[in-house]
Amino acid sequence: YWAIDAINLVAQHNIMTGIGDGYFAPNAIITRAQMAQIIYNAGFYKQSINNQINSFRDVDNNHWAYVAIETMKQEGILNGYADGRFGPNDSTSRAQLAAIIYRLHEKGLSK
């Protein structure tokens, strides 16, 4: 598979996990929550946050990606929608990912 080295690397470093039973699902769509967690797992902003803060009305502090989403929101890396939602289950667009990479770059956190 053309991306096997990349898949093995992100799995080995716990940046991304599969979908269970040894499957990675390389062609699956990434949600906004998954994207936030992947970037967080890659080593950006490993810090604790105040678990009482809820920047988005659809991501409470019990959500599985809360720490990643809230940390990167507080650091200005990702944003939600104008209506106050983050849309954790929405698909991630290429433009959204590009904007996040741009913000990481502006903060000196990527090449």
Secondary structure as the mmCIF struct_conf table of DSSP 4:
data_model
#
loop_
_struct_conf.conf_type_id
_struct_conf.id
_struct_conf.beg_label_comp_id
_struct_conf.beg_label_asym_id
_struct_conf.beg_label_seq_id
_struct_conf.end_label_comp_id
_struct_conf.end_label_asym_id
_struct_conf.end_label_seq_id
TURN_TY1_P TURN_TY1_P1 TRP A 2 ALA A 3
HELX_RH_AL_P HELX_RH_AL_P1 ILE A 4 GLN A 12
TURN_TY1_P TURN_TY1_P2 HIS A 13 ASN A 14
BEND BEND1 ILE A 15 MET A 16
BEND BEND2 ILE A 19 ILE A 19
STRN STRN1 GLY A 20 GLY A 20
TURN_TY1_P TURN_TY1_P3 ASP A 21 GLY A 22
STRN STRN2 TYR A 23 TYR A 23
TURN_TY1_P TURN_TY1_P4 PRO A 26 ASN A 27
BEND BEND3 ALA A 28 ALA A 28
HELX_LH_PP_P HELX_LH_PP_P1 ILE A 29 ILE A 30
STRN STRN3 THR A 31 THR A 31
HELX_RH_AL_P HELX_RH_AL_P2 ARG A 32 ASN A 41
TURN_TY1_P TURN_TY1_P5 ALA A 42 GLY A 43
BEND BEND4 PHE A 44 PHE A 44
TURN_TY1_P TURN_TY1_P6 ASN A 51 GLN A 52
BEND BEND5 SER A 55 PHE A 56
TURN_TY1_P TURN_TY1_P7 ARG A 57 ASP A 58
TURN_TY1_P TURN_TY1_P8 ASN A 61 ASN A 62
BEND BEND6 HIS A 63 HIS A 63
TURN_TY1_P TURN_TY1_P9 TRP A 64 ALA A 65
HELX_RH_AL_P HELX_RH_AL_P3 TYR A 66 GLN A 74
TURN_TY1_P TURN_TY1_P10 GLU A 75 GLY A 76
BEND BEND7 ILE A 77 ILE A 77
TURN_TY1_P TURN_TY1_P11 ALA A 82 ASP A 83
BEND BEND8 GLY A 84 GLY A 84
TURN_TY1_P TURN_TY1_P12 PRO A 88 ASN A 89
BEND BEND9 ASP A 90 ASP A 90
STRN STRN4 SER A 91 SER A 91
HELX_LH_PP_P HELX_LH_PP_P2 THR A 92 SER A 93
HELX_RH_AL_P HELX_RH_AL_P4 ARG A 94 GLU A 106
TURN_TY1_P TURN_TY1_P13 LYS A 107 GLY A 108
#
